[in-house]
Amino acid sequence: MLVDAHHQVCDLAVRPQPWTDALPAPRWSFGTDEPRTRPRAAGVDATVDVRTVMVYLGRLFTQHVGLAPMNFLARTRAERAALLLTHSTLPAAQVGAAVGWADPTYFARRFRALVGLTPSEYRQRSRVVPSEE
């Protein structure tokens, strides 16, 4: 069963997909105008090509979004955590787990690096005080 799944993934990587027509042509070579051609070793499916495509997609993402994919993910997680910290009473550890940072210490470290405050400090400063009428 795992072998079948592996072959399906490799087939998808090799077979042209309709959405790839919209992408600019990759420059596979580094420093020359000629596309790089690599001989394929026997028994090696498309692993080299998949790695190359992943690097290319990462560069495209960075060009269009302005952030590397992992930095974009971290920023998105921090923004969602900030919303949860402001609008919920969940403990900070559960907020971190809800946005994808399961380790509370790592969540606090990443949140502080991105926002400039610890999750607890952020929650205290962002709480909306009910107005007295």
Helices and strands as residue ranges (DSSP letters): H 2-14, G 18-22, H 47-65, H 69-87, H 92-99, H 104-115, H 119-126
